[in-house]
Amino acid sequence: MTNDSEVRSRPLTSYVSRTDDEDEVRRLLGVGRLVTLTGAGGVGKTRLAAQVASSLTRAFPGGVAVAGLGELRDERLIARTVADALGLHDTAGRTDLEAVVSYLRPRRSLLLLDNCEHLLDGSADLVTALLRDCPDLVVLATSRCSLGLTGEHVLAIPPLAVPDEEVGTPEEALAFGAVRLFAERAANVLPAFEVTESNVADVVRLCRRLDGLPLAIELAAARIRALSPSQIADRVESNSGVLATGLRMPVERHRTLRATIEWSHSLCTETERIVWARCSVFAGQFDLSAAEDVCAGAGLDSLAVLDAVDGLVDKSVLARIDGTDRVHYRMLRLLREFGGHRLTESGDELGVARKHRDHYARLIDQAAGTWFGPGQEEAYERLTAAHADIREALSWSLRTPGEGAVALGMAVGVIEYWVARGAAWELRDWIDRALEAMAPETRGRARGLAVAALCAALHADLPGARQRLAAAEAIEDDDAAPYIAHACAFVRMLSAEPNTMVRAAEAVRLFGERGDVRRQMHPMFIQGVALAYRGDLPGARELLGSMLRLCEEAGEYRYRSMALYGLGVVEVCFGGVLDDGERFIRSALEIDLRTSDMMSAAYRLDGLAWVSARREEWVRAAELFGTAATLWDRCNAEPDVAVTASHRMFHDATRNALGAERFDLAFAEGRRRNPHDALAGPEALPDGEPADLPPLTPRESEIARLVAAGLSNRDIAARLVIARRTVETHLQHISHKLDFANRTQLAVWVEQRDRGPL
């Protein structure tokens, strides 16, 4: 099960153990199916929930998933976000909610739904549906207020414990969570800092004045490089009362937190305040180029933005997220809300939002230009990191008059990205909404309708596809002709209608005349398979071979896998050379596993099962069908109409040859196999699993050992056939448990554990 989280590297706030609270949350999860952690913003609900969830993986064999809603501003996307957290692709004929229910219904799982308060109605509706239809599901939610549902167990999370004013020694003070957090965070900023006899009274005074709120303590501790604990406490005491005046927050700790944020804001430079406000438009993580594009202007140049970002990181307003190739930043939601108010007050909100949208429109254009080439994976990673803000840019364009055409251009720019995410249905929804927002005569409408038709066909919604195609064809727009021909060819292939090859060839020709090799690829695949269906194996081999060569010359991988798979299908299903077919499909599978494309890998594994069935290696075929089924399940999908006939033919032949009992045994054995075993051959079976590394779960132990072996997150994701964000979330849980700040510490720890006592 895939996990998501609000922060994907070491968190902004250090975790200080809350043993009693953790025990109470676990107890409530044992007696109820919905537990909601409530409390003031910044009190530590998310961290507590994540800590408890990571400790319960053994209790929930169906998996523990984390779906963070903090990035969302659109209730329509709640179910899609949960589906993403589960690693589910869009599926034909199902809504996102139906897909989530279908996946969770047979499993005993824990779903952590984080930051629900700003989408309370939608969150409550989702939880109601899930608990009604998934009898073994347990939901742990965090929100500033309860969901208001029957059977909900609400646990108010208090601030960290603070000592009495009379506390004497540093050791006594450090027994309290608030003091311990301040000490840890201050030492991160100023390594020489420690709580001593001379400063313990001031540290205690400060933590008490901040009501033990973790976020407030974090912001205060960030000042330790310039101010002593006594000076920080004095300033908090002298400013907080004034700053809280007039706030519509009756709860004192809310007032305290707001006052602390106000105080932190007042100590920023004017440039830092401007950048704080402008960065509030980002929904998720962003890199420096995004900050420069959005924040520069009106007297600020790029260098000033860089300096301000650096200052905001130093003051804990921005969290730094270290990636493999670039640094990203993220603003905690409370600080983002504060900055958003300041942006509105400045009168710059519209202009900054448009800069934000324009940045992500350019990002999509850049990805489109590099997709068909060696930069494809980097483009995919950049779009994935920016996904929350791409959604926000689309939403802003749709709710802003006159911006629908820009939203449409963004949506249709890189359809391959959305398909690779398993989100073609979401893309179709964005396109449909953009079309509704545009005037009927707006240029580009026919192209948008054609791409929407293609998305509908990807989900076997052939009536919806034909309806959109008819609307596109009714518009006189030569620019849309190749897109219409492409979608029409795909619809005809799926419905086994005549002239599939003719329309596919038309799309290939028209895209070729425009020099658009990337968009020639899928129509070329359709044309090649159509030739094979007509019995023209030489023609199919030649065309798909040309597709493969174009991909190889460009240094492209995803369409290369498609071409190899097409060549394999031609040989396996249409009387060609079986050994060649196996070689092609295995090569495609190698690419899919390397790029963590689970849906494509499922097709390839199914194809290898066909190969074994053709050879009458029935046990091997059944095992491969089982391994493929594991991936279909992970994507919440099944072999769709494009390969249903071949799948059923070989599947039924295998089951008939073995008999139901032997088939089921071999199928179950295949389900337990790693997809990489299919590349190694039937003789390369695992000799047994290495021991777990307490306190880590089996999956965490597996990932920890791969880190120790020097594999990157991308390599680990490919090896385990899971999403890269799943690896990152597991590593976050590991860092929480072991209190490690980097991979080197983890690698040394694993080596020592596996070596055993000297």
N, C-alpha and C positions, 0 to 999 in steps of 0.2 A: 504494500500500500504506500502510495506516495504521500509525502508530507510537505506542508508549506509553513512558513513562519513569517512573523512581522519583521524580524531582523535576521539576516542570514550569515552573519559572522559573529564575533564575540559581541554580546549585547551592550547597549549603551549603559545599562545599569548592572552592577555586579550583583550576583545572587547571594543573599545572606540567608542561611537556613532558617525556615519557619517550621520547626518540627511539629508543634501542636497544630498549626493550620494545615500542614500537609496531611497529618494523620486524620484530621476531621474531614478534609476533602475526600480522602480515600474511603473513610467510613461511609460518607454520604453516597459516594459512587457505588458502594456495595449494597445499599438499601434502596436507592432510587435510580431512575433512568435519566433524569435531567437535574443537573446541579449547576446553578448559576452563581459565580463569584461576583459580588458587587462591591462597590467602594469608590472612593474618590479617584479621579484621574491621577496617575502617578503613584498610587499606593502599592503597586506591584502585583496586580491581578494576573497579568499576562505571564510574568516570570514564575509565579507560584503555580499557575495552571500548567505551564510547560514542564515544570519540574515534576509535578505529580504525574502528568501524562507519560513522561519518559520513564517513570518508574513502574508503569503498569503494563508494559508490553507483553509480559508472560500471562497476565490475566485476560488479555484480549487477543486470542489467537487469530482473529480476523483482521487485526491490525489497529494501530493508533494513528489517526490522521489529524493534522493541524490545518485548519482553514482560517487564515487571517482576513478579516473584513475591513481592516483599517485603511486599505488602499482604495476601497470602493466608495463611490458616491452615487451609484445607480443600483436600486434594488433589483432590477432585472438580471443583474449579474451574480446574485448571491448563489444560486444553485450552480451556475457555471464555475464559480470559484471553488465550491465544494467538490465538484466533478474534477477540476484541475488538481485539487489536493489528493484525490483518490487515484489520479493518473488515468482518468477515463476520457476516451475520445467521444466526440459526437457520434451518435448512432442513428441509423435510419429509423424514421417513424417514432422517435422518442424525444421528449423534451429533456432538458438537463435534469430536472427533478426526477423524471421517470427513470433516467439512466442511473442516477445516484441510488434511488430506491431499489432498483433491480440488482445493483451490485451489493448493497448492504443487507438486503433482506435475509440471505442465508448465513450471514456472518455475525459472530459475536465481536463487535468492534467498538472502539471508543472514538468519538469525534469531538475534537476541541474546536469550538467555534469562538474565535477571539475578536473582541471589539465590536459588539453588536449594537451599542447604544445609539449610533447615528442611523441605523437601518433596522429599528426595533420591530416594526410591523412585518417587514419582509423576513427577518430572522425568526420571529415567532411563527409565522406561517410555515416556513421551511421545517423548523423543529417539530411542529405539530404533525406535519405530513410524514416526516421520517420516523418519529416515535410510533405513529399509528401503523405504519406499513412495515416496519423493520423491528420485529419483536425482540431481537437480541442486541439492539443498538443502545449504547449509553452515550449521552451528550453532556459534555462539560463546556459551559459557556462563560465568557467574561463580558461584563457590561457595567456601566455606571448605574444602571437600574435593572430591576428584574424583567424577565420576558413576560411575566403576568400569565403564565400557563398553569393549568391544573396539574397537580403532581410535582410542580417545580420545587426543588429544595434550594432555598436561597441562603447563601453564606456571605455575610458582610465581612470583608477583609479589612482588618484594622491596620493602622500604620505599624512600623517596626517599634519594638519595645524601646522605651527610653528610661534611663535611670532617674532616681530622685536627685534633687539638686545637691543633696548632702553626700553623694557618692564620693568615696575617698580616693582609692588607688586606680591607676590605669587598668589594672587587671579586673577590678570590679566593674569599671565602666565598659570594658570591652566584652563583658558577658552579655551586654544588651545589643540587639541587632542594629539599632540606629547608629550607635557609636562605632560598631565594627564596620558598617558600610562606609561611614565617613572616613575612617582610618584607611580602609582599602582603597577607596577612590582617591583620597588625597595622596596616598603613596604612589598611585599610578601617575599622578601629575608631578609630584615632587618626591622622588624615590627616598630621600633622606627623612621624610616626615614619619613621625610616630607619635602616638599618644603618650605623654610623659606626665610626671608629677606637676610640672610647671604649667602645662596647658590643658590638663584633663578637665578642670572646672569650666573652662571656656568651651571646650568641645561638647561637654554635657549641656551647657547653657544653650549652645547653638542648636543641638539636636532636639532639645525640648521646645525651643522657639519654633522649630520647623515641624513640630508635631510628629516627628519620626517618619515623615513622608519620604520614600526613597528618591523620587525625582527631585524634590526640593533639596535633599541632602546632596545629591549628585551635582546640582547646579551650584550649590554653595561651595562644595569641596573643590570644584574646578577653579576657584579663586585662590587656592592655597599657595600658588607660586608667587603671588603679589601681596597677599594679605595673611596675617597671622590668624589663628582661630579666634582670638580676642577681637581683632578688627572686623572679621566677618560677622561675628555675633553682634557686635555693636551696630554695624550697618543694617543687619536684618532687623534688629529691635527698633532702630530709629526710623526705618523706612516702611516696614510692613504695615503698620497701622494706617499710615497716610495712604499708601498705595492701594489698600483694600477698600477704602472709602467708596461708597456708591456701587459696589459690586452687587449684582443680583444673585448672590450665592449665600444662602442662609447657614450652611454648614461651615463651622469655623475652619476645618482643615482645608476646605475648598478655598476659602479666603486666604489662608496661609500659603497654599500652593500658588495661587494667582499672584500674591504679593511677591513671592520668591521669583517667579518668572518676570514680573515687572522689574524687580530689583536687578536681575541678571540682564534684562533688556537695557536698563538705565546705565549700566556699566559698559555696554558695548559702545564702540565708536559710531559715529553717525553713518558711516559707510556700512558697517556691520549690521546696523538696524535696518537699513534699506535692503541689503542682501537677504537678511532674515525674512523680511516681509515678502520679497519677490520670490524667494525659494519656497514659500508656502504654497505656491501653485503646483508643485510637484506632488504627485500622488504616491509615488514609490521612490526607489533609489535612482540617483542621477549622477552623471559624471561631470567633470569640470567643464567640458565643452558645452554641455547643456546649461550649466550654471552661467557660463559666460554669455551664451546666446540669450538667455532669459533675463539676466540681471544687468548686463551692460547697457549703456545708453543713459541719456539725461544726466550727463556729467560723470558717469562711471565708465572707465575703460576696462579691458580684460585684466590688466595687472591689478587694478583696484579690487576687482571681483575675486581674483585669486587670493589676495591678501585678506579680504574679508572672510572668505571660506575658511582659510587657515585659522583665522581668529575665532570663528564660530565653532570649529572643531575643538580648538583649545578650551573653549568655554562650555563644551558639552552640549551646545545647541544642535550641532550636526554630529552624527555618528559616522565615523570613517569605516568603510567596508572594503577590505583589500581583496581584489580579484586576481585572476591569473595574469591578466594583461593590463588592467587599468584599475584605478581607485574609484570607488563610488561613494556617495554620501546619502544619508537618510536623516530625515527629521522626525523625531517622535511626534505622534499625532497631536498631543496637547500643545507642543511648541508650534506645530504647524497651524493649529487653530488660532493661537495667539497671533502668529505672523499674518494669518489671513485677515484678521480684524484690522491689523495695522495697515495692510495693503488696501483694504476697502476705504479706510479713513484717508489714505494718501490720494485717492482719486486715480491711481494708476492701474487699478484692477483689470480693466478691459484691455489696455495696451499690453500688460504683462501676460495675460492669458493668451492673447493673440501671438505673442512671441513664443510662448510655450508650445502652442499648437503648431506654429510654423517650424519650430525646431524638430518636432517629431514627424512632420510631413517631409522635411528634408532627410531625416534619418531613414524613412521608408524609401524615398527616392534613391538614396545611396545604396541601400540594401538591394533594391531592384537592379541597380547597375552592376553590382558585384556578385549577385546570387549565382549566375552561371559562370563559375570560375573558382579558383583556389580560395577566394575570400568568402565562400559560401558559409562555412561554419562560423566564422567570425561575425558575419552578418546575422546569422541565426542567434548567436549568443547575445549580440547587442540588442536585437529586437526583443529577445526574451527578457533581458534585464530591464528593458523599457516598457514592458507590456502594460503595466498599470497606467503609465503615463500616455501610452498610445490610446488606451481606452478613454482616459480623461480628455485627451485632445479630440477624440471623435465625439464624445458626449458634449463637450463645449461647442463644437462646430454645429452639432445638431440642435442645440438649444439657443444658438445665436442667429438671428435673422441674416440671411444672405450667405451663410457659410456652408450650406449643404453640399455644394459642388466640391468644395475642398475635402469634406468628409468622404465623399464618394471616391475622389482620387486617392485618398489615403487607403481606403478599404480595398480597392482593386489593385493596389500597387504591387503587392507581393502575396498573391494567393497561396503560393507554396508554403509560406511561413505559417499561415493559419491551418493549412492541411497538416503540416508536420506537427503542430501542436494538438491535432485532433479537434480543431475548433471550426470546421467549415460551416457548421450550423450557426455559430455565433457570427461569423463573417457574413453569411447570408442575411442575418438580422440587421447588421450594421448597414449593409448595402440597401436593403429594403427601406430602412428608416431614412437613409440619405436620399433615396429616390422620392420618398414622401415629402421631404423638406424642400425639394427643388421644384422650381417651376417646370411645367411639362416641356417647354421648348429648350431647356438648358442643354448645352452641348455635353456629350458624354453619357447621356441617359441610356442610349441603346447599348453601349458597351457595358454599363453597370447592370442592365437587365440580363445581358448574355452571361456575365460572370455569376450573377445570382442564379441563373439557370444551371450553370455548371455546378455550383454548390448544392443546389437541390438534387441534381443527378448523383452527386457523390453520396447522398443519403438515400438513393433509390426513390426519391420523391419525383417520379416521372411526370405525374400531372402538374405539379408545381413547376417543374422545369419547362414543360411544353408551354404552359401559360406565359412564363416570362420570355421564352423564345419568340412566341407569337407577338408579344408586345414589342420586343426588340426589332423584329423583322418589319413591323409596321412603321418604323421610323426610318426615314431616308438618311443614312449616315454611313458613308463608305468607310470611315475609320473603324466602325464596329464590325465590318464584314468578317474578318478572320476570327474574331471572338465568337460571333454567331455560328460560323461554320464549325468551330471547335466544339462548342456546347452541343450543337445539333448532332455531330458525329458521336459524341459520348452518349447522348440519350439514345441514339439509334443502336449503338453497340449493346447497351444495357437491355434494351427491349428487343434485341435480335431482329431489327427492321432492316430492310434493304438500303443500299446506298450509303452504308456506314463508311466504307472505304472512300467513296467519292467525296463526301463532305470532309473527312479527315485530310485527304490529299489536298483539298481546296484550302483548308486552314494552314497546312504546311507550306503551300505555295505562297499564300498571301503574307504570312508572317516572314517567310524567306525574302520576299520582295522588299520588305521593310528592314531587313537585316536583323530581325528579332529572333535570334537562334534559340534563346531560352524558351520562348513561347511556342516554338516549333516542336519541342520535345514530346509533350503529352499527345498532341495529335499524331505525331510520327509513331508513337507506341500504338495508338488505336489503329492506325492504318496498317501497321505490321501484323497485329493480331488478326485484323479483318482479312488480310491476305491469306493467313494460315487457315482461317475458317473456310475460305474459298478453295482450299487445296493447293494454293500456290506457295509451297514451302520455300523454293529458291527466292521468290520475290520477298517473302517475309524475312528470310535470313539476310538478304541484301539490305533491306530498309532498316531493320533493327541493328544490323551491323554498322550501318552509317550513323545511326543515332549513337551507338556506343563509341564510335571513333570521335564524333563531335564532342562528346562528354570528356573523353580521355584527353583530347587536344586542349580543351579548355581547363582541365584540372578540376572538373566538377564531379560530385559523388552521388547525390541523391537521384538525379536522372540517370546516372550510370547504372545504379542498382536497378532502376526500372527497366532499362534496356536489357541488362543481363537476365532479369527475370522473364522478360518477354521472349528472349531467345530460348530460355529454358523451357517455357511453356510450349513454344513451337515444337521443340524436339520431343518433349515428354508426351504431350497430348495429341499430337497430330502425326504420329508415326515416324518421327525423326530419329536421330542417333541418341540413344538413351544416355550414354556416357557423357556426351557433349552437354545434354540437357542438365545432368547432375552437376557438371562442372560450372555451368553458367549460374545455376541457382545457388550453389555453395558460395560462389564469388559474390553474388548479390547479398547473401546472408552475412558474409564477413563485413561488408560495408554497413549494413543496417545495425549490426551489433556495435560497430565502432562509433556510429553516430547516434546510438541509443534510440533508433527508430523502431519502437516495439511493434507498431501496426504492420509495417512493411516486413519485419522479421517474422511475424506470424504467417504472412503469406508465403514467405520463402520456406519456412519449416513445413508448412502444408505441402508445398511443392516437392520437397525432399521425401515426404511420405508417399507422394504419388510415384516417385522414382522407385522406392522400395516395393511398392505394390506392383508396379510393372515387372519387377524382377521376381515377384512372388516371394520376397523376403517379408513374410506377413507379420512376424513379431516386431521386426524393426519398423515396419510401416505403422503398426499400432502405437509403438512407443513415440514415434515422431508426431503422429496425430495428437497424442497426449501432451507432448511438449508444446506444440503449436496451440493447443487449447488453453494452456496456462497463459500464453500471451494474449489470446483472444479475450480471456477473462480479465486480464489486467487492463485491457483497453475497453472493457465492457462491450465487446463487439463479437462478431462471428463472420465466417466467410460470406461476403455479400454476393449480390447477384452476378458480379463479374466473374466469379470462379465457382459459383454454386454447383454447376453441372459437373465439373471435373472433381471437385471436392466430394460430392455425394457418390459419384461413380467409384472412385478409388476407396473411399471410406467404407461403403457398403461391401465392396469386393473383399476388403481386408476382414471385415467383421464376419462375413459369410465363410471365408476360408478358415478362420480360427475358431469360430463359434463364439457365442456371447461371453462365456466365462473367461476363456483364454484372452479374448480381445480386451475385456475390461481389466484384467490383471496387467497386461502389457501397456495398456493406455494409462493406467494409474502409475506404473513405473515411469513412463515417459513424463508424466506430470511432475515427478520429483526431480527431473533432470534439469540442469542448467542448459540453456539454448546453445552455449558454446560447445557442449558435448557433441552436438550434431556435426560440428566442423571437425572434431577430432576423430569421429568414427565410433562404432559400437564397442570397440575393444577398450576405449579410453574412458573407463568409468572411475568415479572417485573411490579412493581407498578408505574413506572414512573422514568424518569431519574433525577438525582440530578442536580442542577443548575451548569452552567459553573462557572469557577473561573477566571474572567478577570485578566490579559490579556491573559490567556491561552486558547487554542482551546478546543473544547469538548473532543477530544482524550487526549490532554495533561492534562486536568482537571481530566479525568478518571484515568490516570496513576499516577498523583500526589496524588489522594486520596488512591490509592492502596499502594503507598510508605508510606503514613502516617499511613496506617493500618499495616505496618510492613512487607509487602511482598517483597521478593527479586526480582531481574530482571527476574530470571527464573520463579518464581511463577507468576509474572505479565504476562509474555509471554504465559504461559499455560492458565491462566484465560481468557485472551483476544484472544487467538488463533492467535497470531502473532509471528514473529521471535524475538528472544532475542535481536538481533542487532537493531531491530526496536524500542524496548523499550529503549535501550541505546541512540539511536539518539533522541528520543522524550525528554529524560531526559537532553540531551545536549542542546536542544532548550529551555527547561524550565530554565536551569541554565543561559543561555544567557539573557533571558527575565527578570529574577528575580535577577540575579547576586548572586546566591547562590553557595557556594562551596561544600556543602555536603547534604546528605539526611535528616539529623536532622533539618537543617534550613528549608528545604522544608516541613517536617512534621509539624513543629511548625506553619509555615505560613498557611498551609491548615487547621489546627485545629482552628486557630484564625479566618480565613475567614468563615468556616462553623459554628462557634459558633456565629458569628455576633457581633454587638456592645454590650458592657456590660451595 
